[in-house]
Amino acid sequence: MELFYSRCDIFVAPSRYESFGIIYLEAMKYGKPVIACDTGGTPEVVNHGKSGILIEPGNPAQLAGAIIDLAKDKTVRKRLGDNGKNRLKQKFSMEKLLDNTCMYYKESILQN
């Protein structure tokens, strides 16, 4: 799979539902701009207009428009890809996830 992520210009996965969206994080690891549906846990991962484009589920015209827009503009693809890679590091790195988990348990203990 890494080969596919590394060679694509745009990562498109218009799932009608994603509970979290790890596939988008995998694409962001390679600095790829993401096009995804604005549903489920996806907006937590993909920041619309900053790390990717979120479209309405079941809207093929909007999906096609997003693909065409990114295909035409290398600068925007690069910006979204770079922002996604930074978002991955800042919000979803192993260190950040461990810190958040520890904080959650500490707060739970203090409340009881």
LINGI-V196658 format. One record per residue. RES is the residue in one letter. SS is DSSP state (~ for helix, > for strand, _ for the rest). PSI is psi in whole degrees, 0 to 359 (none if undefined). Layout:
res=RES ss=SS psi=PSI
res=RES ss=SS psi=PSI
This chain:
res=M ss=_ psi=326
res=E ss=~ psi=324
res=L ss=~ psi=317
res=F ss=~ psi=316
res=Y ss=~ psi=315
res=S ss=~ psi=334
res=R ss=~ psi=347
res=C ss=_ psi=157
res=D ss=_ psi=327
res=I ss=> psi=135
res=F ss=> psi=119
res=V ss=> psi=120
res=A ss=> psi=85
res=P ss=_ psi=58
res=S ss=_ psi=140
res=R ss=_ psi=340
res=Y ss=_ psi=133
res=E ss=_ psi=125
res=S ss=_ psi=327
res=F ss=_ psi=302
res=G ss=_ psi=42
res=I ss=~ psi=333
res=I ss=~ psi=328
res=Y ss=~ psi=322
res=L ss=~ psi=322
res=E ss=~ psi=318
res=A ss=~ psi=320
res=M ss=~ psi=328
res=K ss=~ psi=327
res=Y ss=_ psi=10
res=G ss=_ psi=31
res=K ss=_ psi=137
res=P ss=> psi=147
res=V ss=> psi=139
res=I ss=> psi=124
res=A ss=> psi=167
res=C ss=> psi=144
res=D ss=_ psi=77
res=T ss=_ psi=159
res=G ss=_ psi=223
res=G ss=_ psi=0
res=T ss=~ psi=317
res=P ss=~ psi=340
res=E ss=~ psi=330
res=V ss=~ psi=311
res=V ss=_ psi=117
res=N ss=_ psi=108
res=H ss=> psi=128
res=G ss=_ psi=351
res=K ss=_ psi=312
res=S ss=_ psi=357
res=G ss=> psi=191
res=I ss=> psi=128
res=L ss=> psi=132
res=I ss=> psi=163
res=E ss=_ psi=131
res=P ss=_ psi=140
res=G ss=_ psi=22
res=N ss=_ psi=86
res=P ss=~ psi=329
res=A ss=~ psi=319
res=Q ss=~ psi=321
res=L ss=~ psi=311
res=A ss=~ psi=318
res=G ss=~ psi=318
res=A ss=~ psi=318
res=I ss=~ psi=313
res=I ss=~ psi=315
res=D ss=~ psi=314
res=L ss=~ psi=324
res=A ss=~ psi=328
res=K ss=~ psi=341
res=D ss=_ psi=93
res=K ss=~ psi=326
res=T ss=~ psi=316
res=V ss=~ psi=318
res=R ss=~ psi=315
res=K ss=~ psi=315
res=R ss=~ psi=311
res=L ss=~ psi=318
res=G ss=~ psi=315
res=D ss=~ psi=317
res=N ss=~ psi=321
res=G ss=~ psi=318
res=K ss=~ psi=318
res=N ss=~ psi=320
res=R ss=~ psi=318
res=L ss=~ psi=312
res=K ss=~ psi=318
res=Q ss=~ psi=326
res=K ss=~ psi=333
res=F ss=~ psi=15
res=S ss=_ psi=160
res=M ss=~ psi=319
res=E ss=~ psi=316
res=K ss=~ psi=318
res=L ss=~ psi=321
res=L ss=~ psi=316
res=D ss=~ psi=314
res=N ss=~ psi=321
res=T ss=~ psi=314
res=C ss=~ psi=317
res=M ss=~ psi=318
res=Y ss=~ psi=313
res=Y ss=~ psi=323
res=K ss=~ psi=315
res=E ss=~ psi=322
res=S ss=~ psi=320
res=I ss=~ psi=317
res=L ss=~ psi=330
res=Q ss=~ psi=339
res=N ss=_ psi=none
